[in-house]
Amino acid sequence: MTRFIGRTALVTGAGSGIGRALALAFATEGAQVVVAGRSREPLTETVRLIEEAGGKALTVTADVSRAAEIQAVVDAAVDRFGALDVAVNNAGVFRGGQPLADLSPADWQEQLDINLTGAFLALRAEIRQMRSQPSGGAIVNIASTFGAHTRAPGAAGYAATKAAVSALTRGAALDHIRDGVRINAVSPGAVDTPMSLRAGETEADRADRARATLPLGRVSSRSEIAAAVLYLASDDASSVVGTDLVVDSGATA
Ligand SMILES: NC(=O)c1ccc[n+]([C@@H]2O[C@H](COP(=O)([O-])OP(=O)(O)OC[C@H]3O[C@@H](n4cnc5c(N)ncnc54)[C@H](OP(=O)(O)O)[C@@H]3O)[C@@H](O)[C@H]2O)c1
C-alpha cells in the first residue's frame, strides 16, 4: 500500500496504543511521520519501530493542551519535511469510572483541556499550515462512541468532551473544506488498549465481556482503527467531509 508516499503525517499521542499503531500504519504506506506526545521515551520507541521497518520519523515532545507547544510541532514538521499533509489528533485521556458527582473538578478539567481544547489547538495550528499549502491537507480527529453515539455509566465527563470533539469536527470541516482542508473523525468503541479495561479487569475479563455484550463478540484492534483513519486521511476519501466514522464492533448499531 502506497497511499502516503512523499506525504508528511502528524500523529499526536503516538507513544502508545492507537497512536503508535497509526504512526506505524502511515509509515508502512510511505509517509514520513511526526510523532508527538508528552513523554519522549515512548515516542522514541515508536520512531525506532518505524525506522526498523525502513520508514522515516521525527519525534517532537509537546502537550497538546498548550498552544505554543502544538504550534511548535507543526513548525517542526514543516521545517524537517517541507509540508504537513495529514494530521491525526489522537491524544486523549479517560478520567472516569465513577458517577459524575464523584468526578473531581481537576479530572473534569484535565479531560476538557486535553481531549477538547487540545483538539481545538491542534486543529487551529494544522489548518493554518494546510490552508497555506497549494495541496491542502486532511485531518482526522479521534473522538469516541462515548459521546455523540452512546453513553455509559462512569463516563459522563469523558463523553461530554468526546461529543464536543465530534461537533468540533463537523463544524471545522464546513469552515475549511473550501480552504482545501478535509476534516473528519473516527469514533472508536472499545479497542484493545488499556484504556478500555474497567477497574480491576484483565484482558481475559474484557474478552469475556466483549463476547457477551458486543455484536461482533470482540473489541476492535488498533489496526482496525488505523485502517479507518488511513482511509479518511487518504485520497480514497476525497469527497468525505465532516463524517464521524464509528468503528465499534457493532456496539451502537
Ligand atoms: N482505547 C479505547 O478503547 C478507546 C475508545 C474510544 C476512543 N479512544 C480514544 O483514542 C485515543 C487513543 O487512546 P489509546 O487507547 O491509544 O490510549 P493511550 O495509550 O493512553 O494513548 C493516549 C496517548 O495520548 C498521549 N497524551 C495524553 N495527554 C496528552 C497531552 N496533553 N499532550 C500530548 N499527548 C498526550 C499519551 O502520551 P503522554 O502521556 O506521554 O503524553 C498517550 O500516548 C484517545 O483519544 C482515546 O480517548 C480510545
The ligand as a Tripos MOL2 file, in Angstrom:
@<TRIPOS>MOLECULE
LIG
   48    52     1     0     0
SMALL
NO_CHARGES

@<TRIPOS>ATOM
      1 N1         -8.9030    2.5290   23.7740 N.am      1 LIG1
      2 C1        -10.1760    2.6920   23.5760 C.2       1 LIG1
      3 O1        -10.9870    1.7720   23.8310 O.2       1 LIG1
      4 C2        -10.6970    3.9880   23.0100 C.ar      1 LIG1
      5 C3        -12.0470    4.0900   22.6570 C.ar      1 LIG1
      6 C4        -12.5300    5.2840   22.1300 C.ar      1 LIG1
      7 C5        -11.6750    6.3520   21.9490 C.ar      1 LIG1
      8 N2        -10.3650    6.2420   22.3130 N.ar      1 LIG1
      9 C6         -9.5060    7.4160   22.1040 C.3       1 LIG1
     10 O2         -8.3830    7.0200   21.3320 O.3       1 LIG1
     11 C7         -7.2620    7.8450   21.6560 C.3       1 LIG1
     12 C8         -6.0600    6.9630   21.9690 C.3       1 LIG1
     13 O3         -6.3770    6.1080   23.0520 O.3       1 LIG1
     14 P1         -5.4790    4.8540   23.4930 P.3       1 LIG1
     15 O4         -6.4010    3.7890   23.9160 O.co2     1 LIG1
     16 O5         -4.4450    4.5990   22.4730 O.co2     1 LIG1
     17 O6         -4.8460    5.4460   24.8420 O.3       1 LIG1
     18 P2         -3.3320    5.6850   25.3060 P.3       1 LIG1
     19 O7         -2.4860    4.5010   25.0030 O.co2     1 LIG1
     20 O8         -3.4250    6.1790   26.7200 O.co2     1 LIG1
     21 O9         -2.8440    6.8510   24.3560 O.3       1 LIG1
     22 C9         -3.0520    8.2000   24.5980 C.3       1 LIG1
     23 C10        -1.7980    8.9310   24.1740 C.3       1 LIG1
     24 O10        -2.0430   10.3400   24.2830 O.3       1 LIG1
     25 C11        -0.8920   10.9490   24.8530 C.3       1 LIG1
     26 N3         -1.3160   12.1530   25.5540 N.ar      1 LIG1
     27 C12        -2.1340   12.2300   26.6340 C.ar      1 LIG1
     28 N4         -2.2760   13.5090   27.0110 N.ar      1 LIG1
     29 C13        -1.5280   14.2390   26.1520 C.ar      1 LIG1
     30 C14        -1.2530   15.6270   26.0310 C.ar      1 LIG1
     31 N5         -1.7600   16.5270   26.8910 N.pl3     1 LIG1
     32 N6         -0.4530   16.0440   25.0330 N.ar      1 LIG1
     33 C15         0.0900   15.1490   24.1650 C.ar      1 LIG1
     34 N7         -0.1350   13.8280   24.2290 N.ar      1 LIG1
     35 C16        -0.9220   13.3880   25.2190 C.ar      1 LIG1
     36 C17        -0.2970    9.9010   25.7920 C.3       1 LIG1
     37 O11         1.1070   10.0590   25.9490 O.3       1 LIG1
     38 P3          1.7750   11.0190   27.0560 P.3       1 LIG1
     39 O12         1.0390   10.7480   28.3400 O.co2     1 LIG1
     40 O13         3.2140   10.6490   27.0630 O.co2     1 LIG1
     41 O14         1.5790   12.4140   26.5750 O.co2     1 LIG1
     42 C18        -0.5930    8.6020   25.0610 C.3       1 LIG1
     43 O15         0.4720    8.2050   24.2290 O.3       1 LIG1
     44 C19        -7.7220    8.7390   22.8110 C.3       1 LIG1
     45 O16        -8.1280    9.9900   22.3050 O.3       1 LIG1
     46 C20        -8.9170    7.9930   23.3760 C.3       1 LIG1
     47 O17        -9.8170    8.8390   24.0490 O.3       1 LIG1
     48 C21        -9.8510    5.0940   22.8320 C.ar      1 LIG1
@<TRIPOS>BOND
     1     1     2 1
     2     2     3 2
     3     2     4 1
     4     4     5 ar
     5     4    48 ar
     6     5     6 ar
     7     6     7 ar
     8     7     8 ar
     9     8     9 1
    10     8    48 ar
    11     9    10 1
    12     9    46 1
    13    10    11 1
    14    11    12 1
    15    11    44 1
    16    12    13 1
    17    13    14 1
    18    14    15 2
    19    14    16 1
    20    14    17 1
    21    17    18 1
    22    18    19 2
    23    18    20 1
    24    18    21 1
    25    21    22 1
    26    22    23 1
    27    23    24 1
    28    23    42 1
    29    24    25 1
    30    25    26 1
    31    25    36 1
    32    26    27 ar
    33    26    35 ar
    34    27    28 ar
    35    28    29 ar
    36    29    30 ar
    37    29    35 ar
    38    30    31 1
    39    30    32 ar
    40    32    33 ar
    41    33    34 ar
    42    34    35 ar
    43    36    37 1
    44    36    42 1
    45    37    38 1
    46    38    39 2
    47    38    40 1
    48    38    41 1
    49    42    43 1
    50    44    45 1
    51    44    46 1
    52    46    47 1
@<TRIPOS>SUBSTRUCTURE
     1 LIG1         1 GROUP 0 **** ****
